[in-house]
Amino acid sequence: MDDRRVFDRTIADSAEAVEKIAAEFRTGFALVDQIDRPAVAVFGSARVPADAATYEAAREIGRRFAAEGWAVITGGGPGVMEAANRGAHEAGGLSVGWNIKLPHEQASNPYVTLGHTFEHLYARKVCFTKPSEGFIAMPGGFGTLDELYESLTLIQTGKMRHFPVVLFGSEHWGEMLDWLRRQLATDGLISPGDVELLRVTDDPAEAVEIVIDCFARRCAL
């Protein structure tokens, strides 16, 4: 195949990929428009078992938000995501799950009442942030950290309003917060006030109250 044909094929493949991504955003935005109430995004590990304290805390958080008339958005999978969706579903609330297609398929949990499986992580993350009035990060791994720092970056750079970001589990998040203050803030890599974007709690009721209180006071600039 000559260079021109290779170039043409590359352009065609790129155009097809762009159209697929655009179609996914259109689908995602149409689903986001179905969320007819304030919403919170709950992040956390898919590997947390149903008998873990973190699972029960996420379930309680989901239940409390739903009781207040809020939608609960998760990644739609098992573990913490299932727990938060389960709590919202059991309380009769809107339980949203934005699942992701992975090499090892992640099935949507049975407590999702509005869901979609995305192909692209960045389209999925936009649909987390677009309808959300706050974020709660439960203990988790790389995926949770990715979602957490995405939210913080959008707030820090002014691409998103100053919504509350709650870290649930002081033992889990404590060393990370110490590192942010000791290393990044001290070295001038972030502003001292950037660490204050994060609130930490071990109480499900307080986690919910932080987000709902900010919404009521319109504290997100």
Accessible surface in RSA format (square Angstrom, percent):
REM  Atomic radii and reference values for relative SASA: ProtOr
REM  Chains: A
REM  Algorithm: Lee & Richards
REM  Probe-radius: 1.40
REM  Slices: 20
REM RES _ NUM      All-atoms   Total-Side   Main-Chain    Non-polar    All polar
REM                ABS   REL    ABS   REL    ABS   REL    ABS   REL    ABS   REL
RES MET A   1   149.60  77.5  72.99  48.3  76.61 182.4  72.07  61.3  77.52 102.7
RES ASP A   2    84.88  59.5  71.29  71.0  13.59  32.1  45.47 107.0  39.41  39.3
RES ASP A   3   125.42  87.9 118.09 117.5   7.33  17.3  37.73  88.8  87.70  87.5
RES ARG A   4   157.47  66.1 151.23  77.1   6.24  14.9  67.16  91.8  90.31  54.7
RES ARG A   5   143.90  60.4 140.04  71.4   3.86   9.2  42.64  58.3 101.26  61.4
RES VAL A   6    73.07  48.1  72.14  65.3   0.94   2.3  72.87  63.3   0.21   0.6
RES PHE A   7   106.75  53.4 103.08  63.8   3.67   9.5 106.66  64.7   0.09   0.3
RES ASP A   8    64.69  45.3  58.34  58.1   6.35  15.0  28.50  67.1  36.19  36.1
RES ARG A   9   125.42  52.7 121.34  61.9   4.08   9.7  58.25  79.6  67.17  40.7
RES THR A  10    72.87  51.8  70.07  71.0   2.79   6.7  54.67  73.4  18.20  27.5
RES ILE A  11    92.81  52.8  92.29  68.8   0.53   1.3  92.29  66.5   0.53   1.4
RES ALA A  12    42.75  39.3  31.82  49.1  10.93  24.9  38.62  54.4   4.13  10.9
RES ASP A  13    70.99  49.7  65.29  65.0   5.70  13.5  27.26  64.2  43.73  43.6
RES SER A  14    56.15  47.4  49.17  65.6   6.98  16.1  33.18  70.7  22.96  32.2
RES ALA A  15    60.69  55.8  47.78  73.7  12.92  29.4  55.43  78.1   5.26  13.9
RES GLU A  16    90.39  51.9  83.07  62.8   7.32  17.4  36.51  70.6  53.88  44.0
RES ALA A  17    47.98  44.1  43.82  67.6   4.16   9.5  47.42  66.8   0.56   1.5
RES VAL A  18    97.24  64.0  96.40  87.3   0.84   2.0  96.76  84.1   0.48   1.3
RES GLU A  19    92.63  53.2  91.64  69.3   0.98   2.3  50.64  97.9  41.99  34.3
RES LYS A  20   124.46  60.7 116.28  71.3   8.18  19.5  70.65  63.6  53.81  57.3
RES ILE A  21    41.22  23.5  41.22  30.7   0.00   0.0  41.22  29.7   0.00   0.0
RES ALA A  22    32.80  30.2  26.48  40.9   6.32  14.4  31.89  44.9   0.91   2.4
RES ALA A  23    38.93  35.8  37.36  57.7   1.56   3.6  38.03  53.6   0.90   2.4
RES GLU A  24    15.58   8.9   9.98   7.6   5.60  13.3  12.85  24.9   2.73   2.2
RES PHE A  25    49.46  24.7  49.46  30.6   0.00   0.0  49.46  30.0   0.00   0.0
RES ARG A  26   137.40  57.7 128.13  65.3   9.27  22.1  75.94 103.8  61.46  37.2
RES THR A  27    58.89  41.9  52.86  53.6   6.03  14.4  30.95  41.6  27.94  42.2
RES GLY A  28     0.00   0.0   0.00   N/A   0.00   0.0   0.00   0.0   0.00   0.0
RES PHE A  29    70.25  35.1  70.23  43.5   0.02   0.0  70.25  42.6   0.00   0.0
RES ALA A  30    57.07  52.5  47.43  73.2   9.65  22.0  52.66  74.2   4.42  11.7
RES LEU A  31    27.13  15.1  27.13  19.4   0.00   0.0  27.13  19.1   0.00   0.0
RES VAL A  32     9.51   6.3   7.13   6.5   2.38   5.7   7.13   6.2   2.38   6.5
RES ASP A  33   110.20  77.2  79.73  79.4  30.47  72.1  29.09  68.5  81.11  80.9
RES GLN A  34   104.92  58.7  85.00  62.1  19.93  47.4  37.18  79.1  67.74  51.4
RES ILE A  35    19.88  11.3   1.49   1.1  18.39  44.3   1.49   1.1  18.39  49.9
RES ASP A  36   109.42  76.6  71.58  71.2  37.83  89.5  43.44 102.2  65.98  65.8
RES ARG A  37    88.94  37.3  70.78  36.1  18.16  43.2  22.25  30.4  66.70  40.4
RES PRO A  38    38.47  28.0  31.65  28.9   6.82  24.8  37.53  31.0   0.95   5.9
RES ALA A  39     0.00   0.0   0.00   0.0   0.00   0.0   0.00   0.0   0.00   0.0
RES VAL A  40     0.00   0.0   0.00   0.0   0.00   0.0   0.00   0.0   0.00   0.0
RES ALA A  41     0.00   0.0   0.00   0.0   0.00   0.0   0.00   0.0   0.00   0.0
RES VAL A  42     0.13   0.1   0.00   0.0   0.13   0.3   0.00   0.0   0.13   0.4
RES PHE A  43     6.00   3.0   4.03   2.5   1.97   5.1   6.00   3.6   0.00   0.0
RES GLY A  44     8.53  10.5   0.00   N/A   8.53  10.5   0.00   0.0   8.53  19.1
RES SER A  45    21.47  18.1  16.05  21.4   5.42  12.5  12.12  25.8   9.35  13.1
RES ALA A  46    37.50  34.5  23.71  36.6  13.79  31.4  23.71  33.4  13.79  36.5
RES ARG A  47   223.69  93.9 194.93  99.4  28.76  68.5  74.73 102.1 148.97  90.3
RES VAL A  48    25.13  16.5  18.33  16.6   6.79  16.4  19.73  17.1   5.40  14.6
RES PRO A  49    79.12  57.7  67.87  61.9  11.25  40.9  79.12  65.3   0.00   0.0
RES ALA A  50    58.97  54.2  44.58  68.8  14.39  32.7  44.74  63.0  14.22  37.7
RES ASP A  51   131.08  91.8  94.25  93.8  36.83  87.1  48.88 115.0  82.20  82.0
RES ALA A  52    26.07  24.0  17.97  27.7   8.10  18.4  26.07  36.7   0.00   0.0
RES ALA A  53    87.83  80.8  68.71 106.0  19.11  43.5  75.84 106.8  11.98  31.7
RES THR A  54    32.02  22.8  28.68  29.1   3.34   8.0   4.51   6.1  27.51  41.6
RES TYR A  55     2.41   1.1   2.41   1.4   0.00   0.0   2.41   1.8   0.00   0.0
RES GLU A  56    82.78  47.5  79.46  60.1   3.32   7.9  45.50  88.0  37.27  30.4
RES ALA A  57    12.66  11.6   8.88  13.7   3.78   8.6  12.56  17.7   0.10   0.3
RES ALA A  58     0.00   0.0   0.00   0.0   0.00   0.0   0.00   0.0   0.00   0.0
RES ARG A  59    62.78  26.4  62.78  32.0   0.00   0.0  11.35  15.5  51.43  31.2
RES GLU A  60    49.88  28.6  48.06  36.4   1.82   4.3  22.01  42.6  27.88  22.8
RES ILE A  61     0.00   0.0   0.00   0.0   0.00   0.0   0.00   0.0   0.00   0.0
RES GLY A  62     0.00   0.0   0.00   N/A   0.00   0.0   0.00   0.0   0.00   0.0
RES ARG A  63    96.87  40.7  96.87  49.4   0.00   0.0  39.00  53.3  57.87  35.1
RES ARG A  64    86.98  36.5  84.68  43.2   2.31   5.5   8.52  11.6  78.47  47.6
RES PHE A  65     0.00   0.0   0.00   0.0   0.00   0.0   0.00   0.0   0.00   0.0
RES ALA A  66    10.02   9.2   0.00   0.0  10.02  22.8   0.12   0.2   9.90  26.2
RES ALA A  67    71.89  66.1  32.52  50.2  39.37  89.6  40.79  57.4  31.10  82.4
RES GLU A  68   108.09  62.1  82.23  62.2  25.86  61.6  10.19  19.7  97.91  79.9
RES GLY A  69    37.81  46.6   0.00   N/A  37.81  46.6  31.24  85.7   6.57  14.7
RES TRP A  70     9.56   3.8   9.19   4.4   0.37   0.9   0.84   0.4   8.72  14.1
RES ALA A  71     0.00   0.0   0.00   0.0   0.00   0.0   0.00   0.0   0.00   0.0
RES VAL A  72     0.00   0.0   0.00   0.0   0.00   0.0   0.00   0.0   0.00   0.0
RES ILE A  73     0.00   0.0   0.00   0.0   0.00   0.0   0.00   0.0   0.00   0.0
RES THR A  74     0.00   0.0   0.00   0.0   0.00   0.0   0.00   0.0   0.00   0.0
RES GLY A  75     2.73   3.4   0.00   N/A   2.73   3.4   0.90   2.5   1.83   4.1
RES GLY A  76     0.11   0.1   0.00   N/A   0.11   0.1   0.11   0.3   0.00   0.0
RES GLY A  77     0.00   0.0   0.00   N/A   0.00   0.0   0.00   0.0   0.00   0.0
RES PRO A  78    55.09  40.1  54.66  49.8   0.43   1.6  54.95  45.4   0.13   0.8
RES GLY A  79     5.01   6.2   0.00   N/A   5.01   6.2   0.29   0.8   4.73  10.6
RES VAL A  80     0.00   0.0   0.00   0.0   0.00   0.0   0.00   0.0   0.00   0.0
RES MET A  81    14.73   7.6  14.73   9.7   0.00   0.0   8.46   7.2   6.26   8.3
RES GLU A  82    36.54  21.0  36.54  27.6   0.00   0.0   0.71   1.4  35.83  29.3
RES ALA A  83     0.00   0.0   0.00   0.0   0.00   0.0   0.00   0.0   0.00   0.0
RES ALA A  84     0.00   0.0   0.00   0.0   0.00   0.0   0.00   0.0   0.00   0.0
RES ASN A  85     0.00   0.0   0.00   0.0   0.00   0.0   0.00   0.0   0.00   0.0
RES ARG A  86    56.18  23.6  56.18  28.6   0.00   0.0   0.00   0.0  56.18  34.0
RES GLY A  87     0.01   0.0   0.00   N/A   0.01   0.0   0.01   0.0   0.00   0.0
RES ALA A  88     0.00   0.0   0.00   0.0   0.00   0.0   0.00   0.0   0.00   0.0
RES HIS A  89    81.03  44.3  72.03  50.1   8.99  23.0  41.48  42.8  39.54  46.0
RES GLU A  90    89.17  51.2  50.69  38.4  38.47  91.6  38.44  74.3  50.73  41.4
RES ALA A  91    41.55  38.2   6.18   9.5  35.37  80.5  18.45  26.0  23.11  61.2
RES GLY A  92    69.13  85.2   0.00   N/A  69.13  85.2  36.16  99.2  32.97  73.9
RES GLY A  93    13.57  16.7   0.00   N/A  13.57  16.7   4.94  13.5   8.63  19.3
RES LEU A  94    27.78  15.5  24.93  17.8   2.85   7.2  27.69  19.4   0.09   0.2
RES SER A  95     0.00   0.0   0.00   0.0   0.00   0.0   0.00   0.0   0.00   0.0
RES VAL A  96     0.00   0.0   0.00   0.0   0.00   0.0   0.00   0.0   0.00   0.0
RES GLY A  97     0.98   1.2   0.00   N/A   0.98   1.2   0.00   0.0   0.98   2.2
RES TRP A  98     0.00   0.0   0.00   0.0   0.00   0.0   0.00   0.0   0.00   0.0
RES ASN A  99     5.06   3.5   5.06   4.9   0.00   0.0   1.65   4.0   3.41   3.3
RES ILE A 100     7.92   4.5   7.92   5.9   0.00   0.0   7.92   5.7   0.00   0.0
RES LYS A 101   105.94  51.7  92.80  56.9  13.15  31.3  51.20  46.1  54.74  58.3
RES LEU A 102    66.48  37.0  60.39  43.2   6.09  15.3  62.27  43.7   4.21  11.3
RES PRO A 103   134.44  98.0  90.61  82.6  43.84 159.4 105.24  86.9  29.20 181.5
RES HIS A 104   166.34  90.9 153.99 107.0  12.35  31.6 109.66 113.0  56.68  66.0
RES GLU A 105   118.54  68.1  88.09  66.6  30.45  72.5  54.94 106.3  63.60  51.9
RES GLN A 106    24.39  13.6  18.77  13.7   5.62  13.4  10.92  23.2  13.47  10.2
RES ALA A 107    75.91  69.8  61.72  95.2  14.19  32.3  67.44  95.0   8.47  22.4
RES SER A 108    58.64  49.5  35.85  47.8  22.79  52.5  29.13  62.0  29.51  41.3
RES ASN A 109    10.26   7.1   0.91   0.9   9.34  22.5   5.73  13.8   4.53   4.4
RES PRO A 110   107.48  78.3  72.54  66.1  34.94 127.0  85.30  70.4  22.19 137.9
RES TYR A 111    50.43  23.5  50.14  28.5   0.30   0.8  22.03  16.6  28.40  35.0
RES VAL A 112    31.09  20.5   7.77   7.0  23.32  56.2   7.77   6.8  23.32  63.2
RES THR A 113    75.52  53.7  37.80  38.3  37.72  89.9  44.33  59.5  31.20  47.2
RES LEU A 114    22.04  12.3  20.17  14.4   1.87   4.7  22.04  15.5   0.00   0.0
RES GLY A 115    37.45  46.2   0.00   N/A  37.45  46.2  10.34  28.4  27.11  60.7
RES HIS A 116    53.19  29.1  42.04  29.2  11.15  28.5  32.29  33.3  20.91  24.3
RES THR A 117    55.89  39.8  41.03  41.6  14.86  35.4  21.52  28.9  34.37  52.0
RES PHE A 118     0.19   0.1   0.02   0.0   0.17   0.4   0.19   0.1   0.00   0.0
RES GLU A 119    99.08  56.9  79.23  59.9  19.85  47.3  32.19  62.3  66.89  54.6
RES HIS A 120    49.86  27.3  46.86  32.6   3.00   7.7  28.15  29.0  21.71  25.3
RES LEU A 121    89.26  49.7  85.42  61.1   3.84   9.6  85.42  60.0   3.84  10.3
RES TYR A 122   108.44  50.6 107.37  61.1   1.07   2.8  94.10  70.7  14.33  17.7
RES ALA A 123     0.13   0.1   0.13   0.2   0.00   0.0   0.13   0.2   0.00   0.0
RES ARG A 124    13.79   5.8  13.79   7.0   0.00   0.0   0.00   0.0  13.79   8.4
RES LYS A 125    27.65  13.5  27.20  16.7   0.45   1.1   7.79   7.0  19.87  21.2
RES VAL A 126    53.15  35.0  51.81  46.9   1.34   3.2  53.00  46.0   0.15   0.4
RES CYS A 127     0.25   0.2   0.25   0.3   0.00   0.0   0.00   0.0   0.25   0.3
RES PHE A 128     2.12   1.1   2.12   1.3   0.00   0.0   2.12   1.3   0.00   0.0
RES THR A 129    17.00  12.1  13.55  13.7   3.45   8.2   4.42   5.9  12.58  19.0
RES LYS A 130   110.43  53.9  75.54  46.3  34.89  83.1  51.23  46.1  59.20  63.1
RES PRO A 131    23.66  17.2   5.55   5.1  18.11  65.8  16.06  13.3   7.60  47.2
RES SER A 132     2.46   2.1   0.00   0.0   2.46   5.7   0.00   0.0   2.46   3.4
RES GLU A 133    37.70  21.6  35.46  26.8   2.23   5.3   0.53   1.0  37.17  30.3
RES GLY A 134     0.00   0.0   0.00   N/A   0.00   0.0   0.00   0.0   0.00   0.0
RES PHE A 135     1.23   0.6   1.23   0.8   0.00   0.0   1.23   0.7   0.00   0.0
RES ILE A 136     0.00   0.0   0.00   0.0   0.00   0.0   0.00   0.0   0.00   0.0
RES ALA A 137     0.66   0.6   0.65   1.0   0.02   0.0   0.65   0.9   0.02   0.0
RES MET A 138     0.00   0.0   0.00   0.0   0.00   0.0   0.00   0.0   0.00   0.0
RES PRO A 139    23.13  16.9  22.73  20.7   0.41   1.5  23.03  19.0   0.10   0.6
RES GLY A 140    14.77  18.2   0.00   N/A  14.77  18.2   5.39  14.8   9.38  21.0
RES GLY A 141    40.43  49.9   0.00   N/A  40.43  49.9  35.01  96.1   5.42  12.1
RES PHE A 142   184.83  92.5 174.25 107.9  10.59  27.5 175.05 106.1   9.78  28.0
RES GLY A 143    46.27  57.1   0.00   N/A  46.27  57.1  37.53 103.0   8.75  19.6
RES THR A 144     5.27   3.7   2.58   2.6   2.69   6.4   0.00   0.0   5.26   8.0
RES LEU A 145    57.00  31.7  56.88  40.7   0.11   0.3  57.00  40.0   0.00   0.0
RES ASP A 146    61.92  43.4  52.69  52.4   9.24  21.8  25.38  59.7  36.55  36.4
RES GLU A 147    20.97  12.0  19.06  14.4   1.90   4.5   3.54   6.8  17.43  14.2
RES LEU A 148     1.08   0.6   0.98   0.7   0.10   0.2   1.08   0.8   0.00   0.0
RES TYR A 149    76.03  35.5  75.51  43.0   0.51   1.3  72.41  54.4   3.62   4.5
RES GLU A 150    56.85  32.6  50.82  38.4   6.03  14.3   8.31  16.1  48.54  39.6
RES SER A 151     0.82   0.7   0.82   1.1   0.00   0.0   0.18   0.4   0.64   0.9
RES LEU A 152    18.49  10.3  18.24  13.0   0.25   0.6  18.47  13.0   0.02   0.1
RES THR A 153    72.05  51.2  70.17  71.1   1.88   4.5  47.96  64.4  24.09  36.4
RES LEU A 154    43.98  24.5  43.98  31.5   0.00   0.0  43.98  30.9   0.00   0.0
RES ILE A 155    13.22   7.5   2.94   2.2  10.29  24.8   2.94   2.1  10.29  27.9
RES GLN A 156    88.38  49.4  57.15  41.8  31.22  74.3  22.21  47.3  66.16  50.2
RES THR A 157    77.70  55.3  47.62  48.3  30.08  71.7  55.04  73.9  22.66  34.2
RES GLY A 158    62.77  77.4   0.00   N/A  62.77  77.4  31.00  85.1  31.77  71.2
RES LYS A 159   161.72  78.9 126.84  77.8  34.88  83.1  73.31  66.0  88.41  94.2
RES MET A 160    26.43  13.7  13.82   9.1  12.61  30.0  20.53  17.5   5.90   7.8
RES ARG A 161   130.28  54.7 122.81  62.6   7.47  17.8  44.72  61.1  85.56  51.9
RES HIS A 162    76.11  41.6  73.23  50.9   2.89   7.4  52.19  53.8  23.92  27.8
RES PHE A 163    12.61   6.3  12.22   7.6   0.38   1.0  12.22   7.4   0.38   1.1
RES PRO A 164    13.02   9.5   6.39   5.8   6.63  24.1  13.02  10.7   0.00   0.0
RES VAL A 165     0.45   0.3   0.45   0.4   0.00   0.0   0.45   0.4   0.00   0.0
RES VAL A 166     0.00   0.0   0.00   0.0   0.00   0.0   0.00   0.0   0.00   0.0
RES LEU A 167     0.00   0.0   0.00   0.0   0.00   0.0   0.00   0.0   0.00   0.0
RES PHE A 168    16.91   8.5  16.91  10.5   0.00   0.0  16.91  10.3   0.00   0.0
RES GLY A 169    11.95  14.7   0.00   N/A  11.95  14.7  11.95  32.8   0.00   0.0
RES SER A 170    50.09  42.3  45.67  61.0   4.42  10.2  28.01  59.7  22.08  30.9
RES GLU A 171   169.56  97.3 144.27 109.1  25.29  60.2  67.60 130.7 101.96  83.2
RES HIS A 172    84.74  46.3  56.22  39.1  28.53  73.0  42.33  43.6  42.42  49.4
RES TRP A 173     3.65   1.5   3.65   1.8   0.00   0.0   3.65   1.9   0.00   0.0
RES GLY A 174    23.41  28.9   0.00   N/A  23.41  28.9  22.84  62.7   0.57   1.3
RES GLU A 175   145.61  83.6 140.64 106.4   4.97  11.8  54.44 105.3  91.17  74.4
RES MET A 176    31.42  16.3  22.81  15.1   8.61  20.5  27.81  23.6   3.61   4.8
RES LEU A 177    10.03   5.6  10.03   7.2   0.00   0.0  10.03   7.0   0.00   0.0
RES ASP A 178    73.47  51.5  70.04  69.7   3.43   8.1  14.70  34.6  58.77  58.6
RES TRP A 179   104.79  42.1 104.79  50.7   0.00   0.0  89.15  47.5  15.64  25.4
RES LEU A 180     8.70   4.8   8.70   6.2   0.00   0.0   8.70   6.1   0.00   0.0
RES ARG A 181   114.97  48.3 109.88  56.0   5.10  12.1  53.21  72.7  61.76  37.4
RES ARG A 182   146.97  61.7 133.88  68.2  13.08  31.2  78.27 107.0  68.70  41.6
RES GLN A 183    76.53  42.8  76.37  55.8   0.16   0.4  13.51  28.7  63.02  47.8
RES LEU A 184    33.12  18.4  33.12  23.7   0.00   0.0  33.12  23.3   0.00   0.0
RES ALA A 185    21.15  19.4  10.56  16.3  10.58  24.1  10.87  15.3  10.28  27.2
RES THR A 186   104.49  74.3  70.19  71.2  34.29  81.7  62.88  84.5  41.61  62.9
RES ASP A 187    81.18  56.9  50.88  50.6  30.30  71.7  19.64  46.2  61.54  61.4
RES GLY A 188    60.60  74.7   0.00   N/A  60.60  74.7  29.76  81.7  30.84  69.1
RES LEU A 189   122.74  68.4  93.22  66.7  29.53  74.2  96.25  67.6  26.49  71.3
RES ILE A 190    33.81  19.2  25.57  19.0   8.24  19.9  31.59  22.8   2.21   6.0
RES SER A 191    64.99  54.9  59.15  78.9   5.84  13.5  23.34  49.7  41.65  58.4
RES PRO A 192   104.78  76.4  97.47  88.9   7.31  26.6  99.42  82.1   5.36  33.3
RES GLY A 193    45.82  56.5   0.00   N/A  45.82  56.5  34.27  94.0  11.55  25.9
RES ASP A 194    29.78  20.9  24.94  24.8   4.84  11.4   6.33  14.9  23.45  23.4
RES VAL A 195     5.12   3.4   2.33   2.1   2.80   6.7   3.89   3.4   1.23   3.3
RES GLU A 196   118.85  68.2 102.58  77.6  16.27  38.7  47.25  91.4  71.60  58.5
RES LEU A 197    19.62  10.9  16.05  11.5   3.57   9.0  16.25  11.4   3.37   9.1
RES LEU A 198    13.99   7.8   1.72   1.2  12.28  30.9   1.72   1.2  12.28  33.0
RES ARG A 199   120.19  50.5 117.60  59.9   2.58   6.2  35.74  48.8  84.44  51.2
RES VAL A 200    55.27  36.4  28.14  25.5  27.14  65.4  28.14  24.4  27.14  73.6
RES THR A 201     7.28   5.2   0.82   0.8   6.45  15.4   6.45   8.7   0.82   1.2
RES ASP A 202    88.51  62.0  67.03  66.7  21.49  50.8  35.01  82.4  53.51  53.4
RES ASP A 203    68.07  47.7  65.67  65.4   2.40   5.7  24.47  57.6  43.60  43.5
RES PRO A 204    27.73  20.2  27.73  25.3   0.00   0.0  27.73  22.9   0.00   0.0
RES ALA A 205    34.28  31.5  28.87  44.6   5.41  12.3  29.69  41.8   4.59  12.2
RES GLU A 206    75.14  43.1  70.58  53.4   4.56  10.9  24.17  46.7  50.98  41.6
RES ALA A 207     0.00   0.0   0.00   0.0   0.00   0.0   0.00   0.0   0.00   0.0
RES VAL A 208     8.15   5.4   8.15   7.4   0.00   0.0   8.15   7.1   0.00   0.0
RES GLU A 209    99.77  57.3  99.18  75.0   0.59   1.4  43.64  84.4  56.13  45.8
RES ILE A 210    15.99   9.1   8.73   6.5   7.26  17.5  13.57   9.8   2.42   6.6
RES VAL A 211     0.05   0.0   0.00   0.0   0.05   0.1   0.00   0.0   0.05   0.1
RES ILE A 212    29.89  17.0  29.87  22.3   0.03   0.1  29.87  21.5   0.03   0.1
RES ASP A 213    51.01  35.7  48.48  48.3   2.53   6.0   9.25  21.8  41.76  41.6
RES CYS A 214     7.41   5.6   6.98   7.8   0.43   1.0   3.85   9.8   3.56   3.8
RES PHE A 215    84.61  42.3  72.18  44.7  12.44  32.4  79.08  47.9   5.54  15.8
RES ALA A 216    76.95  70.8  42.61  65.8  34.34  78.1  50.87  71.6  26.08  69.1
RES ARG A 217   150.32  63.1 121.98  62.2  28.34  67.5  64.36  88.0  85.96  52.1
RES ARG A 218   209.11  87.8 185.91  94.8  23.20  55.2  66.97  91.5 142.14  86.1
RES CYS A 219    42.54  32.2  24.72  27.6  17.82  41.9  20.92  53.0  21.62  23.3
RES ALA A 220    17.28  15.9   7.54  11.6   9.74  22.2   7.54  10.6   9.74  25.8
RES LEU A 221   160.17  89.2 128.64  92.0  31.53  79.3 154.29 108.4   5.88  15.8
END  Absolute sums over single chains surface
CHAIN  1 A    11346.3       9144.9       2201.4       6450.1       4896.2
END  Absolute sums over all chains
TOTAL         11346.3       9144.9       2201.4       6450.1       4896.2
